Amino acid sequence: MSNSGEKVVRKCTKELAAIDKLLLAAIKQGPAKKRAAITRIVELVPGWNRGQCWQRIKELRRATKRAALEERHSAKAKKSGEATATPRPVSRPWTPADDDRLLNLAGYEPVKRIAQRLDRSVRAVRFRMAALGMSARVTDAWSLRALCKLLRIRPSRLRDFIGNGLLRVRDARISASSLAAFCERNQPSLGPSIVERVTAALVKGDEGYTWERAAELLGVTVAQVQSGISVGQLRLVDTFVTDRAFEEFCKKHGDQINMMLIDPATTKWLVSEYGVSQSVTDGATVSGVQKHALVTRACQCGRKIAGNAYFRHVRTCQSATSESPQSPSQASRTQL
C-alpha cells in the first residue's frame, strides 16, 4: 500500500475512534445527550448522517454488552473449574440463545415484559441479568413531549395512539393517584358503592392497575377506560416510549403520521432507521387547516417554532414582550 493510502486508513480509523468515544459518552448520559452528540457529529464529520450515527450506536451497544457477557461467562467457567463441589442444576438452564435474546431486550424493555417474552419469571430474569452484569433499567426511551416535537403532532393525538393500543409505553397501568383524582372529580356520577370499592383498592398501596382492573373498579368497560386515557382523564404509571416500541409503531402504524409536516431529513431518517413505509411518505398530503404547520418562525428569544404555536409563544415570551412585537410578515419564515 502507498504512503497516501496508509494515511487515509489512519485518518478514517482515527475519525471512527473519535466518533465512537463521543457516542459512548453520550449513551451513558441519556437520550438528550445522545441526540446532541449525533447533531455534533453530523456537523463536524463530512459524509456522516444521522442514520449512520444511530446504526453505529446500536453496534457499540451490542459490542459492549457482548464483551461484558463473554467476560462473565469466562469468569464463571473459571470459577466453576476451581470449585470442588458440583453446583446444583437449575430446573431450566439458560442457553446461549436465551442469553442473546436477553442481551437484545435489555435496556429496551421493562423486566416484566422481558420475562413474558422469554416465558420466565421476573425473578429469574432479574437474577440472570445480575449474573451477566446487565442493568434492568430501561435507558433508551422517548418522552411524550419529545415525540410530539419529532412527529409534529398534538399531545392529545399521541394520547389517542396510546389509548387505542397503537403505541406501547413502558408501564401502561393506570396510576393510583390518577384513579383517586378521577374518583374525586366524578364522585357524584360514580355512586357511593364505586367510590368505596376504589378507596378500598387504593388502601392496599398498589402503584398502578391494569386497564381491565381499573374498568372493574369503576364499573365501566375497558373501552371507556381507553377513552379516559385518550382524553387525559386517566394517567399512566410510566408514559416513556422505548426505542423498540417506537420502531414497532413506525412499522405498523406509520400511516398515522403525516410526513408532510416533518422536515425532509427527519422523514428520511424515520424511513431508514425506524421502518416507516416509503409509500406513506410519497402519499402524504396536507389539508388546509394544517398548512400553518409548514411555516417555521423565529422568536426574538432564539427559538424556532412551527405553526400557530408561535403566536401563543410570543404572548408569554419575555424576550418578545420586552420589545415591540413583530408582525407575522416581519418574522423569519422557513418553508419546509
BELNOR-V117903 format. One record per helix or strand of 2 or more residues. SS is the DSSP state (alpha for helix, beta for strand). FROM is the first residue (numbers start at 1). TO is the last residue. Records with the same first field share a line. If there is no record, write none. Layout:
SS = FROM-TO + FROM-TO
This chain:
alpha = 3-29 + 31-44 + 50-82 + 96-105 + 111-118 + 122-131 + 144-151 + 155-163 + 176-185 + 187-190 + 192-203 + 211-218 + 222-230 + 243-256 + 259-261 + 264-274 + 278-282 + 288-294 + 309-316 + 318-322
beta = 141-142 + 171-175 + 208-209 + 236-238 + 241-242 + 295-298 + 304-306 + 332-335
